[in-house]
Amino acid sequence: MYHNVKSVALRKKMIICDVIYRVGFTYSPIAVVGLRAGSRFLASFMTKNRLAVMRHAKSDLYSGEHEDFLRPLSERGARDARRMGRWMAQDDRLPEWILSSPARRARETLNLFAEGAKVDFGDRTEWIDALYLGSLEVIVNVLKTQKRHRNLMILGHNPGLEELIGYLVAEIPAASEVKMRFATGAIYMLEMACRFDKLERGCANVVTHQRPKALAS
């Protein structure tokens, strides 16, 4: 029986040695510790929550529609929404779930964004009444209900979204051209250091930022 146990242990050791050899390491306790630490780092990196914060594209103030909720996008806004969709489709930036204001300009933004990205977000979108002109407190509370998804996009309005960036991000990169001015159609991509249901001030970093005007140039 001892021989069998010893044989099993030897086979396990040989398998570990083979794995380490294949990745270019010499079998040693230091290498094993390094592999384990690397695995933990990779797992942590792969499971970090991501949040895309998008303001609706430019609306048409001269459309003749007097009710703010029903105001449509302008022609420029439609072009911008498609541009941002194409940009987000690059490098696997697209969200798995979208929380959006139900206002007409937000709906049209998302429809054209999806057209640009060549993705149907119909079954991945939640229309939330509270996000229409929602305050920072309201937006944070909406995000805190998200326990299932790790890669979200929130689509809504200023000043709430601009205040959200200021709340979540400890330090806005100095290189940001717009700093805290959140242009219509713009997107901030954030990496979260906490779960969405545990949101707190300063728990995010800006990974990248894009606005339609920069893509048009």
C-alpha positions as CSV (number, residue, x, y, z in Angstrom):
1,M,0.0,0.0,0.0
2,Y,2.9,2.4,0.8
3,H,4.4,1.6,-2.6
4,N,1.1,2.6,-4.3
5,V,0.9,5.9,-2.4
6,K,4.5,6.6,-3.2
7,S,3.8,5.8,-6.9
8,V,0.8,8.2,-7.0
9,A,2.8,10.9,-5.3
10,L,5.7,10.4,-7.8
11,R,3.3,10.6,-10.8
12,K,1.8,13.8,-9.4
13,K,5.3,15.2,-9.0
14,M,6.2,14.2,-12.6
15,I,3.0,15.9,-13.9
16,I,3.9,19.1,-12.1
17,C,7.5,19.0,-13.4
18,D,6.2,18.6,-16.9
19,V,3.9,21.6,-16.6
20,I,6.6,23.8,-15.2
21,Y,9.0,22.6,-17.9
22,R,6.5,23.5,-20.6
23,V,6.2,27.1,-19.3
24,G,10.0,27.5,-19.2
25,F,10.6,27.1,-15.4
26,T,13.0,24.8,-13.6
27,Y,11.3,22.7,-10.9
28,S,11.9,24.4,-7.6
29,P,9.8,25.7,-4.7
30,I,10.4,29.3,-5.9
31,A,9.0,28.4,-9.4
32,V,6.0,26.7,-7.9
33,V,5.3,29.7,-5.7
34,G,5.7,32.0,-8.7
35,L,3.3,29.9,-10.7
36,R,0.7,30.0,-7.9
37,A,1.1,33.7,-7.5
38,G,0.8,34.3,-11.2
39,S,-2.3,32.2,-11.4
40,R,-3.9,34.2,-8.6
41,F,-3.0,37.5,-10.3
42,L,-4.4,36.3,-13.6
43,A,-7.6,35.1,-11.9
44,S,-7.9,38.5,-10.2
45,F,-7.3,40.4,-13.4
46,M,-9.8,38.3,-15.4
47,T,-12.6,38.7,-12.8
48,K,-12.4,42.5,-12.2
49,N,-15.6,44.3,-12.7
50,R,-15.8,46.7,-15.6
51,L,-18.2,49.7,-16.1
52,A,-18.7,51.7,-19.2
53,V,-20.4,55.0,-18.5
54,M,-22.0,56.6,-21.6
55,R,-23.9,59.8,-22.0
56,H,-26.6,59.8,-24.6
57,A,-25.6,61.3,-28.0
58,K,-26.5,64.9,-29.0
59,S,-30.2,65.5,-29.1
60,D,-32.1,67.8,-31.4
61,L,-33.2,70.9,-29.5
62,Y,-35.0,72.2,-32.6
63,S,-37.0,69.1,-33.4
64,G,-40.3,70.8,-32.4
65,E,-40.7,68.3,-29.5
66,H,-41.4,70.2,-26.4
67,E,-41.4,67.3,-23.9
68,D,-37.9,66.7,-22.7
69,F,-38.4,62.9,-22.4
70,L,-39.4,62.6,-26.0
71,R,-36.7,64.7,-27.6
72,P,-34.9,62.8,-30.4
73,L,-31.3,62.7,-31.5
74,S,-30.0,65.2,-34.0
75,E,-28.3,63.9,-37.2
76,R,-25.0,64.5,-35.6
77,G,-26.1,62.6,-32.6
78,A,-27.1,59.6,-34.8
79,R,-23.7,59.6,-36.5
80,D,-21.9,59.9,-33.1
81,A,-23.8,56.9,-31.6
82,R,-22.8,54.7,-34.5
83,R,-19.2,55.8,-34.2
84,M,-19.1,55.0,-30.5
85,G,-20.6,51.6,-31.2
86,R,-17.9,50.8,-33.7
87,W,-15.2,52.0,-31.3
88,M,-16.6,49.9,-28.4
89,A,-16.7,46.8,-30.6
90,Q,-12.9,46.9,-30.9
91,D,-10.7,45.1,-28.4
92,D,-13.6,43.3,-26.7
93,R,-15.0,46.4,-24.9
94,L,-18.7,45.6,-25.4
95,P,-20.7,45.1,-22.2
96,E,-22.6,42.0,-21.2
97,W,-25.5,44.0,-19.7
98,I,-26.8,47.5,-20.2
99,L,-28.7,49.7,-17.8
100,S,-30.3,52.6,-19.7
101,S,-32.6,55.6,-19.2
102,P,-35.8,55.0,-21.1
103,A,-35.8,58.6,-22.6
104,R,-36.2,58.7,-26.4
105,R,-32.7,60.1,-26.9
106,A,-31.2,57.4,-24.8
107,R,-33.1,54.7,-26.6
108,E,-32.1,56.0,-30.0
109,T,-28.5,56.3,-28.8
110,L,-28.5,52.6,-27.8
111,N,-30.2,51.4,-31.0
112,L,-27.6,53.3,-33.2
113,F,-24.7,52.3,-30.9
114,A,-25.8,48.6,-31.4
115,E,-26.0,49.2,-35.2
116,G,-22.4,50.5,-35.2
117,A,-21.2,47.6,-33.0
118,K,-23.2,45.1,-35.1
119,V,-24.6,43.6,-32.0
120,D,-28.2,43.1,-30.8
121,F,-28.5,44.3,-27.2
122,G,-32.3,43.6,-27.1
123,D,-32.1,40.8,-24.5
124,R,-29.2,42.4,-22.7
125,T,-30.8,45.8,-21.9
126,E,-32.7,46.9,-18.8
127,W,-34.7,50.1,-19.2
128,I,-34.8,51.9,-15.8
129,D,-37.1,54.8,-15.2
130,A,-35.0,56.1,-12.3
131,L,-32.0,56.7,-14.7
132,Y,-34.0,59.4,-16.6
133,L,-32.2,62.6,-15.2
134,G,-31.3,60.5,-12.1
135,S,-29.2,62.0,-9.4
136,L,-25.8,60.6,-8.3
137,E,-27.5,58.8,-5.3
138,V,-30.1,57.2,-7.6
139,I,-27.5,56.0,-10.1
140,V,-25.3,54.5,-7.4
141,N,-28.3,52.7,-5.9
142,V,-29.2,51.3,-9.3
143,L,-25.7,50.0,-9.8
144,K,-25.7,48.4,-6.3
145,T,-28.6,46.1,-7.4
146,Q,-26.3,44.5,-9.9
147,K,-25.0,41.3,-8.3
148,R,-25.0,39.0,-11.3
149,H,-23.1,40.9,-14.0
150,R,-19.4,41.9,-14.0
151,N,-19.2,43.9,-17.2
152,L,-21.8,46.7,-17.3
153,M,-22.7,49.8,-19.3
154,I,-24.8,52.5,-17.9
155,L,-26.4,55.0,-20.4
156,G,-28.0,58.1,-19.2
157,H,-27.8,61.9,-18.7
158,N,-25.8,64.7,-17.1
159,P,-25.2,66.0,-14.5
160,G,-25.7,62.6,-12.9
161,L,-23.2,60.6,-14.9
162,E,-20.5,63.3,-14.6
163,E,-21.1,63.2,-10.8
164,L,-20.8,59.4,-10.9
165,I,-17.4,59.6,-12.5
166,G,-16.3,62.1,-9.9
167,Y,-17.6,59.8,-7.2
168,L,-16.1,56.5,-8.4
169,V,-12.8,57.6,-9.8
170,A,-10.1,58.6,-7.2
171,E,-8.0,60.5,-9.7
172,I,-8.9,61.6,-13.3
173,P,-5.9,61.1,-15.6
174,A,-4.2,64.4,-16.2
175,A,-4.0,63.6,-19.9
176,S,-7.8,63.6,-20.3
177,E,-8.6,66.4,-22.8
178,V,-12.1,66.9,-21.4
179,K,-11.2,66.4,-17.7
180,M,-14.6,66.4,-16.0
181,R,-16.6,67.7,-18.9
182,F,-18.7,64.8,-20.1
183,A,-19.5,65.4,-23.8
184,T,-22.6,64.0,-25.4
185,G,-22.0,60.5,-26.7
186,A,-18.8,60.1,-24.8
187,I,-17.8,57.0,-22.9
188,Y,-15.6,56.4,-19.8
189,M,-14.3,52.8,-19.4
190,L,-13.7,52.1,-15.7
191,E,-12.1,49.2,-13.9
192,M,-13.6,48.5,-10.6
193,A,-11.7,47.5,-7.4
194,C,-15.0,46.5,-5.8
195,R,-18.2,44.6,-6.6
196,F,-21.1,46.6,-7.9
197,D,-23.2,45.9,-4.9
198,K,-20.4,47.2,-2.7
199,L,-19.7,50.5,-4.6
200,E,-17.9,53.2,-2.7
201,R,-16.2,56.5,-3.3
202,G,-12.9,56.2,-5.2
203,C,-13.2,52.5,-6.0
204,A,-12.5,52.8,-9.8
205,N,-9.8,53.7,-12.3
206,V,-10.3,55.1,-15.8
207,V,-9.0,52.6,-18.3
208,T,-9.8,54.7,-21.3
209,H,-12.0,57.5,-22.4
210,Q,-13.4,58.3,-25.8
211,R,-15.7,61.0,-27.4
212,P,-17.3,61.1,-30.8
213,K,-15.4,64.3,-31.9
214,A,-12.1,62.6,-31.5
215,L,-13.2,59.7,-33.7
216,A,-14.5,62.0,-36.4
217,S,-11.2,63.9,-36.7
